[in-house]
Amino acid sequence: MVSKAISKNDEAPSEVYILHFERPYWNRARHYVGYTTIGADERIALHRKGKGSLLVNYAHNKMGIDFSIGLVEQFTTRILARWRERQLKKEGHLSRHCEICRNAKKND
């Protein structure tokens, strides 16, 4: 079994976040999930400036679709945050975890 060296960045406190778009950017897709070691607020500011994922850049800066923070979860290490991000992506149905969607459903 090959062991992977753990870098200092792997042990950095990290956050997983879900972005909720005000309207679908493709078919019915309204959410994006990511993780960061610099803090969700700072990472989202970079997304708004076009310095993030291609999907968010296209939806926000090219299509003009605004977004809000739907969820932020904090983790003690980047490894745990990355695992959670992958779990959310694999599971799909991000609206179940998005606080904006859950609050809208309660008000219906």
The first five atom37 places (N, CA, C, CB, O) and aatype in JSON, in Angstrom:
{
  "aatype": [12, 19, 15, 11, 0, 9, 15, 11, 2, 3, 6, 0, 14, 15, 6, 19, 18, 9, 10, 8, 13, 6, 1, 14, 18, 17, 2, 1, 0, 1, 8, 18, 19, 7, 18, 16, 16, 9, 7, 0, 3, 6, 1, 9, 0, 10, 8, 1, 11, 7, 11, 7, 15, 10, 10, 19, 2, 18, 0, 8, 2, 11, 12, 7, 9, 3, 13, 15, 9, 7, 10, 19, 6, 5, 13, 16, 16, 1, 9, 10, 0, 1, 17, 1, 6, 1, 5, 10, 11, 11, 6, 7, 8, 10, 15, 1, 8, 4, 6, 9, 4, 1, 2, 0, 11, 11, 2, 3],
  "atom_mask": [
    [1, 1, 1, 1, 1],
    [1, 1, 1, 1, 1],
    [1, 1, 1, 1, 1],
    [1, 1, 1, 1, 1],
    [1, 1, 1, 1, 1],
    [1, 1, 1, 1, 1],
    [1, 1, 1, 1, 1],
    [1, 1, 1, 1, 1],
    [1, 1, 1, 1, 1],
    [1, 1, 1, 1, 1],
    [1, 1, 1, 1, 1],
    [1, 1, 1, 1, 1],
    [1, 1, 1, 1, 1],
    [1, 1, 1, 1, 1],
    [1, 1, 1, 1, 1],
    [1, 1, 1, 1, 1],
    [1, 1, 1, 1, 1],
    [1, 1, 1, 1, 1],
    [1, 1, 1, 1, 1],
    [1, 1, 1, 1, 1],
    [1, 1, 1, 1, 1],
    [1, 1, 1, 1, 1],
    [1, 1, 1, 1, 1],
    [1, 1, 1, 1, 1],
    [1, 1, 1, 1, 1],
    [1, 1, 1, 1, 1],
    [1, 1, 1, 1, 1],
    [1, 1, 1, 1, 1],
    [1, 1, 1, 1, 1],
    [1, 1, 1, 1, 1],
    [1, 1, 1, 1, 1],
    [1, 1, 1, 1, 1],
    [1, 1, 1, 1, 1],
    [1, 1, 1, 0, 1],
    [1, 1, 1, 1, 1],
    [1, 1, 1, 1, 1],
    [1, 1, 1, 1, 1],
    [1, 1, 1, 1, 1],
    [1, 1, 1, 0, 1],
    [1, 1, 1, 1, 1],
    [1, 1, 1, 1, 1],
    [1, 1, 1, 1, 1],
    [1, 1, 1, 1, 1],
    [1, 1, 1, 1, 1],
    [1, 1, 1, 1, 1],
    [1, 1, 1, 1, 1],
    [1, 1, 1, 1, 1],
    [1, 1, 1, 1, 1],
    [1, 1, 1, 1, 1],
    [1, 1, 1, 0, 1],
    [1, 1, 1, 1, 1],
    [1, 1, 1, 0, 1],
    [1, 1, 1, 1, 1],
    [1, 1, 1, 1, 1],
    [1, 1, 1, 1, 1],
    [1, 1, 1, 1, 1],
    [1, 1, 1, 1, 1],
    [1, 1, 1, 1, 1],
    [1, 1, 1, 1, 1],
    [1, 1, 1, 1, 1],
    [1, 1, 1, 1, 1],
    [1, 1, 1, 1, 1],
    [1, 1, 1, 1, 1],
    [1, 1, 1, 0, 1],
    [1, 1, 1, 1, 1],
    [1, 1, 1, 1, 1],
    [1, 1, 1, 1, 1],
    [1, 1, 1, 1, 1],
    [1, 1, 1, 1, 1],
    [1, 1, 1, 0, 1],
    [1, 1, 1, 1, 1],
    [1, 1, 1, 1, 1],
    [1, 1, 1, 1, 1],
    [1, 1, 1, 1, 1],
    [1, 1, 1, 1, 1],
    [1, 1, 1, 1, 1],
    [1, 1, 1, 1, 1],
    [1, 1, 1, 1, 1],
    [1, 1, 1, 1, 1],
    [1, 1, 1, 1, 1],
    [1, 1, 1, 1, 1],
    [1, 1, 1, 1, 1],
    [1, 1, 1, 1, 1],
    [1, 1, 1, 1, 1],
    [1, 1, 1, 1, 1],
    [1, 1, 1, 1, 1],
    [1, 1, 1, 1, 1],
    [1, 1, 1, 1, 1],
    [1, 1, 1, 1, 1],
    [1, 1, 1, 1, 1],
    [1, 1, 1, 1, 1],
    [1, 1, 1, 0, 1],
    [1, 1, 1, 1, 1],
    [1, 1, 1, 1, 1],
    [1, 1, 1, 1, 1],
    [1, 1, 1, 1, 1],
    [1, 1, 1, 1, 1],
    [1, 1, 1, 1, 1],
    [1, 1, 1, 1, 1],
    [1, 1, 1, 1, 1],
    [1, 1, 1, 1, 1],
    [1, 1, 1, 1, 1],
    [1, 1, 1, 1, 1],
    [1, 1, 1, 1, 1],
    [1, 1, 1, 1, 1],
    [1, 1, 1, 1, 1],
    [1, 1, 1, 1, 1],
    [1, 1, 1, 1, 1]
  ],
  "atom_positions": [
    [[0.84, -1.18, 0.0], [0.0, 0.0, 0.0], [0.89, 1.24, 0.0], [-0.96, 0.0, 1.22], [1.81, 1.35, 0.8]],
    [[0.61, 2.16, -0.88], [1.39, 3.39, -0.99], [0.73, 4.45, -0.13], [1.5, 3.86, -2.47], [-0.47, 4.7, -0.24]],
    [[1.52, 5.08, 0.74], [0.95, 6.14, 1.57], [1.28, 7.49, 0.95], [1.5, 6.07, 3.03], [2.36, 7.7, 0.41]],
    [[0.33, 8.38, 1.03], [0.49, 9.71, 0.47], [1.04, 10.63, 1.55], [-0.86, 10.26, -0.1], [0.55, 10.61, 2.68]],
    [[2.03, 11.42, 1.22], [2.57, 12.38, 2.17], [1.52, 13.44, 2.47], [3.87, 13.03, 1.63], [0.82, 13.91, 1.57]],
    [[1.43, 13.82, 3.72], [0.46, 14.84, 4.13], [1.17, 16.18, 4.17], [-0.19, 14.5, 5.52], [2.17, 16.34, 4.86]],
    [[0.65, 17.14, 3.44], [1.24, 18.48, 3.43], [0.6, 19.32, 4.52], [1.05, 19.15, 2.04], [-0.42, 18.95, 5.1]],
    [[1.22, 20.47, 4.81], [0.67, 21.39, 5.8], [-0.73, 21.85, 5.39], [1.59, 22.6, 6.0], [-1.6, 22.04, 6.24]],
    [[-0.93, 22.01, 4.09], [-2.24, 22.46, 3.59], [-3.33, 21.43, 3.87], [-2.16, 22.74, 2.1], [-4.49, 21.79, 4.04]],
    [[-2.97, 20.14, 3.91], [-3.95, 19.09, 4.19], [-4.52, 19.2, 5.59], [-3.32, 17.72, 4.0], [-5.65, 18.79, 5.84]],
    [[-3.74, 19.77, 6.5], [-4.17, 19.89, 7.89], [-4.75, 21.27, 8.21], [-3.01, 19.59, 8.81], [-5.03, 21.56, 9.37]],
    [[-4.92, 22.1, 7.21], [-5.45, 23.45, 7.43], [-6.96, 23.39, 7.67], [-5.14, 24.35, 6.22], [-7.65, 22.6, 7.04]],
    [[-7.47, 24.22, 8.59], [-8.93, 24.32, 8.75], [-9.56, 24.69, 7.41], [-9.3, 25.37, 9.86], [-9.02, 25.53, 6.68]],
    [[-10.68, 24.09, 7.09], [-11.3, 24.27, 5.78], [-12.8, 24.37, 5.9], [-10.92, 23.13, 4.83], [-13.38, 24.02, 6.93]],
    [[-13.43, 24.84, 4.84], [-14.88, 24.96, 4.8], [-15.42, 24.4, 3.49], [-15.31, 26.43, 4.98], [-14.79, 24.54, 2.44]],
    [[-16.57, 23.79, 3.57], [-17.33, 23.35, 2.4], [-18.49, 24.32, 2.28], [-17.81, 21.84, 2.51], [-19.12, 24.66, 3.28]],
    [[-18.78, 24.75, 1.05], [-19.87, 25.7, 0.85], [-20.73, 25.28, -0.33], [-19.32, 27.12, 0.64], [-20.27, 24.63, -1.27]],
    [[-21.99, 25.67, -0.26], [-22.92, 25.49, -1.37], [-23.35, 26.87, -1.82], [-24.15, 24.59, -0.97], [-23.8, 27.68, -1.0]],
    [[-23.23, 27.14, -3.11], [-23.74, 28.38, -3.69], [-25.12, 28.09, -4.26], [-22.78, 28.95, -4.78], [-25.33, 27.09, -4.95]],
    [[-26.05, 28.98, -3.99], [-27.43, 28.87, -4.48], [-27.62, 29.98, -5.52], [-28.49, 28.98, -3.31], [-27.55, 31.16, -5.18]],
    [[-27.85, 29.6, -6.77], [-28.06, 30.58, -7.84], [-29.53, 30.99, -7.87], [-27.63, 30.0, -9.21], [-30.42, 30.18, -7.62]],
    [[-29.78, 32.26, -8.18], [-31.15, 32.79, -8.15], [-32.05, 32.17, -9.22], [-31.14, 34.29, -8.31], [-33.27, 32.2, -9.09]],
    [[-31.45, 31.63, -10.26], [-32.21, 30.89, -11.28], [-31.29, 29.81, -11.84], [-32.75, 31.85, -12.42], [-30.07, 29.9, -11.68]],
    [[-31.85, 28.81, -12.5], [-31.0, 27.72, -13.03], [-29.98, 28.23, -14.06], [-31.87, 26.63, -13.67], [-30.3, 29.09, -14.88]],
    [[-28.79, 27.7, -13.99], [-27.76, 28.04, -14.98], [-27.69, 26.99, -16.07], [-26.39, 28.18, -14.3], [-27.08, 27.23, -17.12]],
    [[-28.31, 25.84, -15.86], [-28.37, 24.78, -16.86], [-29.49, 23.85, -16.46], [-27.0, 24.0, -16.98], [-29.53, 23.37, -15.32]],
    [[-30.42, 23.58, -17.37], [-31.61, 22.78, -17.07], [-32.22, 23.27, -15.76], [-31.26, 21.27, -16.98], [-32.73, 24.39, -15.69]],
    [[-32.17, 22.43, -14.71], [-32.72, 22.85, -13.42], [-31.63, 23.09, -12.38], [-33.69, 21.81, -12.9], [-31.94, 23.36, -11.22]],
    [[-30.37, 23.01, -12.78], [-29.26, 23.13, -11.83], [-29.16, 24.54, -11.26], [-27.94, 22.75, -12.52], [-29.05, 25.51, -12.0]],
    [[-29.19, 24.63, -9.93], [-29.13, 25.92, -9.24], [-28.06, 25.97, -8.16], [-30.46, 26.23, -8.62], [-27.95, 26.97, -7.45]],
    [[-27.26, 24.92, -8.02], [-26.31, 24.86, -6.92], [-24.9, 24.49, -7.39], [-26.78, 23.87, -5.88], [-24.72, 23.8, -8.39]],
    [[-23.94, 24.96, -6.63], [-22.53, 24.61, -6.84], [-21.95, 24.31, -5.46], [-21.73, 25.77, -7.58], [-22.23, 25.04, -4.5]],
    [[-21.17, 23.27, -5.35], [-20.51, 22.95, -4.07], [-19.01, 23.0, -4.26], [-20.96, 21.55, -3.56], [-18.47, 22.53, -5.27]],
    [[-18.33, 23.56, -3.27], [-16.88, 23.65, -3.3], [-16.31, 23.63, -1.9], [0.0, 0.0, 0.0], [-17.06, 23.61, -0.91]],
    [[-14.98, 23.63, -1.81], [-14.34, 23.71, -0.5], [-13.18, 24.69, -0.58], [-13.84, 22.3, -0.02], [-12.68, 24.98, -1.67]],
    [[-12.77, 25.2, 0.56], [-11.7, 26.19, 0.58], [-10.94, 26.13, 1.89], [-12.27, 27.58, 0.36], [-11.49, 25.74, 2.92]],
    [[-9.68, 26.53, 1.84], [-8.88, 26.66, 3.06], [-8.7, 28.12, 3.43], [-7.52, 25.98, 2.87], [-8.1, 28.42, 4.47]],
    [[-9.21, 29.04, 2.61], [-9.03, 30.48, 2.88], [-10.25, 31.11, 3.52], [-8.69, 31.2, 1.6], [-10.24, 32.31, 3.8]],
    [[-11.29, 30.35, 3.73], [-12.53, 30.89, 4.29], [-13.56, 31.09, 3.19], [0.0, 0.0, 0.0], [-13.23, 31.57, 2.1]],
    [[-14.78, 30.74, 3.47], [-15.84, 30.78, 2.46], [-16.09, 32.19, 1.95], [-17.13, 30.21, 3.02], [-16.28, 32.38, 0.75]],
    [[-16.1, 33.19, 2.83], [-16.37, 34.56, 2.38], [-15.32, 35.04, 1.38], [-16.41, 35.5, 3.58], [-15.66, 35.65, 0.37]],
    [[-14.05, 34.78, 1.68], [-12.98, 35.19, 0.78], [-13.05, 34.42, -0.55], [-11.61, 34.98, 1.44], [-12.84, 34.99, -1.62]],
    [[-13.33, 33.13, -0.47], [-13.42, 32.31, -1.68], [-14.57, 32.76, -2.57], [-13.6, 30.82, -1.31], [-14.44, 32.81, -3.79]],
    [[-15.7, 33.09, -1.95], [-16.86, 33.53, -2.71], [-16.61, 34.89, -3.35], [-18.1, 33.6, -1.8], [-17.09, 35.15, -4.45]],
    [[-15.86, 35.75, -2.67], [-15.46, 37.03, -3.28], [-14.63, 36.78, -4.54], [-14.66, 37.89, -2.26], [-14.79, 37.49, -5.53]],
    [[-13.76, 35.78, -4.5], [-12.98, 35.43, -5.69], [-13.89, 34.9, -6.8], [-11.91, 34.37, -5.35], [-13.69, 35.23, -7.97]],
    [[-14.89, 34.09, -6.45], [-15.85, 33.6, -7.44], [-16.53, 34.78, -8.13], [-16.91, 32.67, -6.79], [-16.67, 34.79, -9.35]],
    [[-16.95, 35.77, -7.35], [-17.65, 36.94, -7.92], [-16.75, 37.73, -8.88], [-18.13, 37.86, -6.8], [-17.25, 38.36, -9.81]],
    [[-15.44, 37.69, -8.66], [-14.49, 38.39, -9.52], [-14.08, 37.56, -10.74], [-13.25, 38.78, -8.73], [-13.28, 38.01, -11.56]],
    [[-14.62, 36.34, -10.84], [-14.28, 35.47, -11.97], [-13.04, 34.64, -11.75], [0.0, 0.0, 0.0], [-12.51, 34.05, -12.69]],
    [[-12.56, 34.58, -10.51], [-11.35, 33.82, -10.19], [-11.73, 32.59, -9.38], [-10.33, 34.68, -9.41], [-11.36, 32.46, -8.22]],
    [[-12.46, 31.71, -10.01], [-12.91, 30.49, -9.33], [-13.2, 29.45, -10.38], [0.0, 0.0, 0.0], [-12.51, 29.37, -11.4]],
    [[-14.19, 28.64, -10.13], [-14.52, 27.58, -11.07], [-15.08, 28.16, -12.37], [-15.54, 26.6, -10.44], [-15.68, 29.24, -12.38]],
    [[-14.88, 27.44, -13.45], [-15.4, 27.87, -14.75], [-16.92, 27.94, -14.73], [-14.93, 26.92, -15.85], [-17.51, 28.84, -15.33]],
    [[-17.56, 26.99, -14.04], [-19.02, 26.96, -13.98], [-19.57, 28.23, -13.31], [-19.5, 25.71, -13.23], [-20.47, 28.88, -13.85]],
    [[-19.02, 28.58, -12.15], [-19.5, 29.77, -11.44], [-19.18, 31.02, -12.24], [-18.86, 29.86, -10.03], [-20.01, 31.92, -12.32]],
    [[-18.01, 31.08, -12.83], [-17.64, 32.24, -13.65], [-18.6, 32.41, -14.81], [-16.2, 32.09, -14.17], [-19.06, 33.52, -15.08]],
    [[-18.92, 31.32, -15.5], [-19.83, 31.39, -16.63], [-21.23, 31.81, -16.19], [-19.9, 30.04, -17.35], [-21.82, 32.73, -16.76]],
    [[-21.75, 31.15, -15.16], [-23.11, 31.45, -14.7], [-23.23, 32.87, -14.18], [-23.53, 30.46, -13.61], [-24.18, 33.58, -14.5]],
    [[-22.27, 33.29, -13.37], [-22.37, 34.61, -12.73], [-21.93, 35.74, -13.65], [-21.52, 34.63, -11.46], [-22.66, 36.71, -13.83]],
    [[-20.75, 35.62, -14.22], [-20.19, 36.73, -14.99], [-20.63, 36.78, -16.45], [-18.7, 36.66, -14.94], [-20.69, 37.86, -17.03]],
    [[-20.94, 35.64, -17.04], [-21.36, 35.63, -18.45], [-22.88, 35.64, -18.59], [-20.8, 34.4, -19.16], [-23.43, 36.35, -19.43]],
    [[-23.57, 34.84, -17.74], [-25.04, 34.77, -17.84], [-25.73, 35.77, -16.92], [-25.51, 33.37, -17.5], [-26.94, 35.99, -17.03]],
    [[-24.98, 36.38, -16.01], [-25.55, 37.38, -15.11], [-26.44, 36.82, -14.01], [0.0, 0.0, 0.0], [-27.33, 37.51, -13.53]],
    [[-26.21, 35.58, -13.63], [-27.02, 34.95, -12.58], [-26.33, 35.16, -11.24], [-27.24, 33.42, -12.87], [-25.21, 34.7, -11.03]],
    [[-27.02, 35.85, -10.34], [-26.44, 36.09, -9.02], [-26.58, 34.85, -8.15], [-27.11, 37.31, -8.35], [-27.4, 33.98, -8.42]],
    [[-25.78, 34.79, -7.1], [-25.84, 33.65, -6.18], [-25.67, 34.12, -4.75], [-24.77, 32.62, -6.53], [-25.16, 35.21, -4.48]],
    [[-26.12, 33.27, -3.84], [-25.99, 33.5, -2.4], [-25.37, 32.26, -1.78], [-27.38, 33.82, -1.74], [-25.28, 31.21, -2.41]],
    [[-24.96, 32.39, -0.54], [-24.4, 31.25, 0.18], [-25.56, 30.42, 0.73], [-23.45, 31.7, 1.34], [-26.37, 30.92, 1.51]],
    [[-25.64, 29.18, 0.31], [-26.71, 28.29, 0.75], [-26.32, 27.45, 1.95], [0.0, 0.0, 0.0], [-27.18, 26.97, 2.69]],
    [[-25.02, 27.26, 2.15], [-24.55, 26.44, 3.28], [-23.05, 26.63, 3.44], [-24.89, 24.94, 3.07], [-22.32, 26.76, 2.45]],
    [[-22.59, 26.66, 4.68], [-21.16, 26.61, 4.98], [-20.98, 25.63, 6.14], [-20.58, 28.05, 5.35], [-21.63, 25.76, 7.18]],
    [[-20.1, 24.66, 5.94], [-19.75, 23.7, 6.99], [-18.26, 23.81, 7.25], [-20.15, 22.23, 6.59], [-17.47, 23.87, 6.31]],
    [[-17.87, 23.84, 8.51], [-16.46, 23.97, 8.88], [-15.87, 22.62, 9.26], [-16.3, 24.97, 10.04], [-16.53, 21.78, 9.87]],
    [[-14.59, 22.44, 8.88], [-13.88, 21.19, 9.15], [-12.49, 21.51, 9.69], [-13.77, 20.32, 7.88], [-11.93, 22.57, 9.41]],
    [[-11.95, 20.59, 10.48], [-10.64, 20.82, 11.08], [-9.49, 20.6, 10.1], [-10.46, 19.9, 12.27], [-8.39, 21.12, 10.32]],
    [[-9.73, 19.85, 9.03], [-8.68, 19.61, 8.03], [-9.24, 19.71, 6.62], [-8.03, 18.23, 8.24], [-10.44, 19.56, 6.39]],
    [[-8.34, 19.97, 5.68], [-8.72, 20.02, 4.27], [-9.17, 18.65, 3.79], [-7.54, 20.53, 3.4], [-10.07, 18.54, 2.96]],
    [[-8.56, 17.61, 4.32], [-8.91, 16.25, 3.91], [-10.37, 15.95, 4.23], [-7.99, 15.22, 4.61], [-11.08, 15.39, 3.39]],
    [[-10.82, 16.32, 5.42], [-12.22, 16.1, 5.8], [-13.17, 16.94, 4.94], [-12.43, 16.44, 7.29], [-14.23, 16.47, 4.54]],
    [[-12.77, 18.19, 4.66], [-13.61, 19.06, 3.83], [-13.73, 18.51, 2.42], [-13.04, 20.49, 3.8], [-14.81, 18.5, 1.84]],
    [[-12.62, 18.05, 1.87], [-12.63, 17.48, 0.51], [-13.51, 16.23, 0.46], [-11.18, 17.15, 0.05], [-14.24, 16.01, -0.5]],
    [[-13.43, 15.41, 1.51], [-14.26, 14.21, 1.58], [-15.74, 14.6, 1.58], [-13.93, 13.38, 2.84], [-16.54, 14.0, 0.87]],
    [[-16.1, 15.61, 2.37], [-17.5, 16.06, 2.45], [-17.96, 16.65, 1.12], [-17.68, 17.1, 3.58], [-19.09, 16.4, 0.68]],
    [[-17.1, 17.42, 0.48], [-17.45, 17.99, -0.83], [-17.76, 16.88, -1.82], [-16.3, 18.89, -1.36], [-18.76, 16.94, -2.54]],
    [[-16.91, 15.88, -1.87], [-17.13, 14.75, -2.78], [-18.41, 14.0, -2.44], [-15.95, 13.78, -2.74], [-19.15, 13.58, -3.34]],
    [[-18.69, 13.84, -1.15], [-19.91, 13.17, -0.71], [-21.14, 13.93, -1.2], [-19.93, 13.04, 0.83], [-22.08, 13.33, -1.71]],
    [[-21.13, 15.25, -1.05], [-22.27, 16.06, -1.49], [-22.44, 15.99, -3.0], [-22.08, 17.52, -1.05], [-23.56, 15.87, -3.49]],
    [[-21.34, 16.07, -3.74], [-21.42, 16.0, -5.21], [-21.95, 14.64, -5.67], [-20.04, 16.27, -5.83], [-22.77, 14.56, -6.58]],
    [[-21.46, 13.59, -5.04], [-21.89, 12.24, -5.41], [-23.36, 12.02, -5.09], [-21.03, 11.19, -4.7], [-24.09, 11.4, -5.86]],
    [[-23.79, 12.52, -3.94], [-25.17, 12.36, -3.5], [-26.14, 13.13, -4.38], [-25.32, 12.82, -2.05], [-27.24, 12.66, -4.66]],
    [[-25.73, 14.31, -4.84], [-26.62, 15.15, -5.64], [-27.71, 15.78, -4.79], [0.0, 0.0, 0.0], [-27.61, 15.78, -3.56]],
    [[-28.72, 16.31, -5.42], [-29.85, 16.92, -4.71], [-29.37, 17.91, -3.65], [-30.72, 15.83, -4.06], [-29.76, 17.81, -2.49]],
    [[-28.54, 18.87, -4.06], [-27.98, 19.82, -3.11], [-29.04, 20.69, -2.45], [-26.98, 20.7, -3.8], [-28.79, 21.29, -1.4]],
    [[-30.22, 20.77, -3.04], [-31.29, 21.57, -2.44], [-31.67, 21.05, -1.06], [-32.53, 21.58, -3.36], [-32.18, 21.8, -0.23]],
    [[-31.43, 19.76, -0.81], [-31.72, 19.2, 0.52], [-30.82, 19.78, 1.6], [-31.56, 17.68, 0.5], [-31.19, 19.82, 2.77]],
    [[-29.64, 20.24, 1.2], [-28.67, 20.78, 2.15], [-28.63, 22.31, 2.12], [-27.29, 20.23, 1.86], [-28.08, 22.93, 3.03]],
    [[-29.2, 22.91, 1.11], [-29.19, 24.36, 0.93], [-30.21, 25.01, 1.87], [-29.49, 24.74, -0.55], [-31.4, 24.7, 1.79]],
    [[-29.74, 25.89, 2.75], [-30.64, 26.54, 3.7], [-31.67, 27.43, 3.01], [-29.83, 27.37, 4.7], [-32.8, 27.56, 3.49]],
    [[-31.31, 28.03, 1.89], [-32.24, 28.88, 1.15], [-33.4, 28.04, 0.62], [-31.52, 29.6, -0.03], [-34.56, 28.43, 0.75]],
    [[-33.09, 26.9, 0.03], [-34.14, 26.01, -0.49], [-35.0, 25.44, 0.63], [-33.52, 24.88, -1.31], [-36.22, 25.35, 0.5]],
    [[-34.35, 25.04, 1.71], [-35.11, 24.46, 2.83], [-36.04, 25.49, 3.45], [-34.16, 23.91, 3.9], [-37.17, 25.16, 3.82]],
    [[-35.59, 26.74, 3.59], [-36.46, 27.79, 4.14], [-37.61, 28.11, 3.2], [-35.65, 29.06, 4.41], [-38.73, 28.35, 3.65]],
    [[-37.35, 28.11, 1.89], [-38.41, 28.37, 0.91], [-39.46, 27.27, 0.96], [-37.82, 28.48, -0.51], [-40.65, 27.53, 0.83]],
    [[-39.01, 26.03, 1.14], [-39.94, 24.9, 1.21], [-40.82, 24.99, 2.46], [-39.17, 23.57, 1.21], [-42.0, 24.65, 2.42]],
    [[-40.24, 25.45, 3.58], [-41.01, 25.62, 4.82], [-42.1, 26.67, 4.66], [-40.08, 26.0, 5.98], [-43.19, 26.54, 5.22]],
    [[-41.8, 27.72, 3.88], [-42.74, 28.83, 3.7], [-43.83, 28.54, 2.69], [-42.0, 30.06, 3.29], [-44.79, 29.3, 2.58]],
    [[-43.7, 27.45, 1.94], [-44.74, 27.09, 0.95], [-45.95, 26.49, 1.59], [-44.18, 26.13, -0.08], [-46.91, 26.14, 0.89]]
  ]
}
